[in-house]
Amino acid sequence: MITRTVCVIGGAGFVGTHLVTHLAERGWSVDVYTRHKQRHRGLAVLPMVRLVEGDIFDSSFLRIAFAHVDKVINLAGILNESKKGDFDRVHVDLPEKIMEAAVASGVSQVVHTSALNADAHGGASRYLCTKGLGEEKVHSFADRIKVATIKPSVIFGPGDSFFSRFARLLPWSPGILPLACPNARFAPVYVCDVVKAVVHILDNKTSNNQRYELCGPVDYELRDLVEFAARTIAVRRRIVGLGPALSRLSARLLQWFPGSPLTMDNVLTMQTDNLCASDGFQALGISPVSIESIVPSYLGLETKNRRYSAYRSVARHE
């Protein structure tokens, strides 16, 4: 059996961890690039996984690292900028460097991650504009290398930053939770379904220059999703939706908080429904699962573990 080698850029993140684990279990040799190997020991113990220390923004490092790689998956992306120019650096410059290095090194295929509503010239936010520019850069190489792009709606699953974030926030809210952009629409997609889509694309020897929009089976307003999270962790809260003006004001304030829980660019992004215009899962022969069948299995457990940790912390100080 010939061992296939794939590099996963962003392999230590939420989606990346699930994808790397799945690929290793299927017999792929997986390289994960990181600046700090010691921070990702959970990946290092997986068979067939190799942590490679280096700077993914360095073109020469990428060319050398790709020399023995068959395929490359780019999961790198950010929702907020720490400083001006970060969106361009991660969403535009990095994909171009990856494609140039992949062509130079003889990589056979690149799978890129973009976003629904990504539009280089008409995106509603800097996030969507830069995602669109990066997507254009990647597909401009389609005559030289096999490429495909996935465009998922908000992704959920164990360790996510969506339902898990609301589950952390809700118990601390004082009876009510003000919610910016309550009518923004999403079709949440399970991380393992996204992983299946990527693996299917890797295994497909014929398709090239394809874009796959990936959505869950049901679309919801943001208010519905927060209320679902509250019911799941058995917390009763009144969700108070903020109108456009208050949503913008909230973003202007919260973008200065640690971790930037909400920014003006986030608000602009949510002005466009995060829904699929085409069914990428159907094209790949995958039936996506619902939030109701997955989220309770991990959200309730995470909440229970947090309460237990809080109890242990209090007990130690008594």
N, C-alpha and C positions, 0 to 999 in steps of 0.2 A: 504494500500500500504506500503510495506517494504522499508524504506529508505536505500539506498546503500551508503557506505562511501568509498571515494577514496582519497588517498594522492597524490599530485602532487609535486614532488621535482623539483625545478626550475619553480614553478608555477607563480612567479612574473616576469619572463622574457617575451620576445616577443611571442614565441609560447605558453608559459604557460598561459599568460593572456587570449589569445583567447580560449585556451582549458578549463581553469577554468570557464570562463563565459559560454561556451557552456554546460559543464557538469552541472553547477548549474541550467541552464535553463531547462535541461532534468530531473531535480529532484534528482540529486546526491548531497549528502552532501560531500563537498570538503574541505580537510585540505591542507593548504599551509604553509610550514615551511620556516621561515626567521629569520635572526638575528635581524632585525630592523622592527618591525611591523608598526611603524609610517611612514615609507617610502612607504607603499603600501596601503594607505587608500582607493584608488579606488577599490581594491579587497574587502576590509573589508566591504564596503556598500552593496555588492552583497548578496542576500539571499542565504542561504545554504553554504556560504563560511566562513571558520574559519581560521584566521591567527594564527599560533602557533610559538612562539618565541623559538628558540633553535639552536643548532649546529648540522647540518646534518652529520658532519664528526665524531660525537661522537656515537659510537655503542650503548651505554646504552641509550642515548636519543632516538635513532631510535627504539630500542626494546620497550620502554615504549610508544612512540608515535604510533607505529603500532598496539598496543594491541587492539584497537577498529576499525581498518581499514580493509575493505574487500579487496581492491586492491591498488596497488602502481604503479604510473607512474614516471619514471625517465627521466627528460628532461635536467639534468645538463650536461653542456659541455662548453669548452672554445676553442677559435680559436688560442689564443696566451698565452704564459706563462708570468706572471709578474715576476716570479723567477723560477730558475731551479727546476724541480720536480713537478710543478703545473699540467702538463699533467697527470703524474702518479697518483697524488693525486685525481684529479677529474674524470679521465676516467677509472682508474683501481681500485684504493683502494676503492673509494666511491661505485661503483656498487657491489663490493664484500661485503662491509658492509651492503648495502641495502638488498642483497639477504640473508645473514646470519640472519639479523634482521627479515626479512619477514618470513622466515621458522620458526624461533623461536617463532614468534608472531602469527602464524596461518593465515597469509595473503594467500588468494586463488590464486592471480595472480599478476605478475609484467610485465609491459610493459616498455621496455628499449629503449633508443634512441642511435643509433650508427651512422655510416656515410658510404656513398658509398666508396668503395675501402678500407675500414678498414681491416687491415691485421696485425695480431700480429707479424708475422715473416718476411713478405716481404713488409710492407708498405713503401711508398716512403718518408714518413716524420715521425717525432715523433708524430704528431697529429694522423696520420693514424695508426701507430703502437700501440699507447696507446688505441685508439678507438677499435682496433681489440682485444687487450688483455682484455679490459673490456667486450666486447661482448662474448668472450670465457668464462670469469668468470661467466657471467649471465647464459649462456646456460649450464654450467656444473651443475646447480641446477635443470635442467628440469625433473629429475627423482623424485624430492621432491616437486616441486611447478610448477604451470603452468606459462610459460614464453613466451614472444614474443618480437621481436626487430623490430623497424622501422629504415630504412636507407634512409633518404631523400636527394635529391639534394639540391641546395641552395634554401632557403625558402623566398618567397616574400609575401608582404601584408602590410596593414597600420602599420607603426611603425617599418618596417624592417630595417636592417643595410646593405642592398645591394643596391637596387634602390634608397632608400632615401639618402644613403651616397653619391652616385654619383650625385644626384640632389643637394646636398649641395655643392659639390666640383666644379661642372661644371661652375656655374656662376662666380666663383672666378678665374678660370684658364685664363691665358693671351692669348686667341685666339687659343691656342693649348693645348692638354692634353696628356702628355706622359703616356703610359699605359703599365705596365709590364704584361707579359704573355698574350698578346692579343689573342692568338689562343687557350687558355684554353677553354674547352667545358663544358657547363652546360645544364641541363634541368630543369629550375626553376619551383618550385612547390608552389602552392598557400597555404598559411597557413591554410585556412579553409578546404582545401582538406586533409591536414595532420591531422587536428582535426577530420574530418570524419573517417579517417583510424583508429585512436586511439579508437574512440568510437565504431566502428565496431568490433575491436579486443576485447574490453571489453565486448561487448554484445555476442560475439561468444563463446558458451559453449563447443565447441568440439576441436578447434585447439589448439595445444601446440607445443612448441619448433620450432616456425616458424620465419622466417626472411622476412620482406617485404621491397623491394627496391621501393622507391616512387619518380617518376619523372613526370614532366609536359609533355604535349603532344608534345612539340617541343624542340629540342636541338639547342643551339646557341653557337657561339664563344663569348668570353668575349667582344671583340670589338663590336660585333653586339648589345650586351645588353647595353653597354655604349652609343652607338649611338642612340639606342631606347630611353634611358633616356633623352638624350639631345633633341631629337625631341619632346618628351612628355612635357618638360618644356619650349619648344620654345627657346632654346639656341643653337646658331650655334658655334660649336667648331670643330677643326680638331683633330681627334684622331690619335696620332702617336704611333704605336706599337713599343715596345722595343724588341730587340732580346734577346736571352738567357743570354749573358754576361751582357748587360745593365740592364736586369731585376734583375739579382743577385746583381749588384752594387746598383741599386735602393733600393732593400730590405735591404742591409747592412746599407744604410743611413737612410731609413725611420723607421727601427725597433727601432731607438733611439728617434724618435719623440713621443710626448705625444699621448697615445692611440695606439701606434705601428700600423700605418695604413697598413704596409706591412712588413713581416719578411721573413727571409730565409726559415723558415719552411713552410710559406704560399706558397712560390714559388715552393718548393719541392712538396707540396700537389697538386698544379695545374699542375704538369707534367703529371698526370694521369687524363684522361677525367672523369668528374663528371657525368657519365651517368649510367643508369640502365642496368643490364644484364638480369633482369627478371622484369615482370610487376606486382608489388605488388598491384597497384590500381585495375587492372583487377581481380586479385584473390579476392579482397575485394568487388568487384561490384561497384566501384567508377569510374566516368569519370572525370578526372582532367581538370581544365579550363586553358586557356592560359594567358600569361602576357598581351596580347593586350586587353583582355576583363576586366582586373582588374586594372592594374597599372595606367592608365590615371585617373581613378576615385579618386585615393588618392595622386598620385605624383603631379599633377597639383594643387590640393588643398593645399598640404603641402608647395609648392613653393609660392603660393599666400599668405598664412598665414605668411611665413617668410618675404616676401616683405612688407606686411602690418606692421609686428612687427618692421622691420627696419625703415619704414617711421615714426612710432610712436616714436621710439627711437630718430631719428633725430629731429622730431618736438619738443620733450620735451627739447632739448638742444638748440633750436634756440632762 
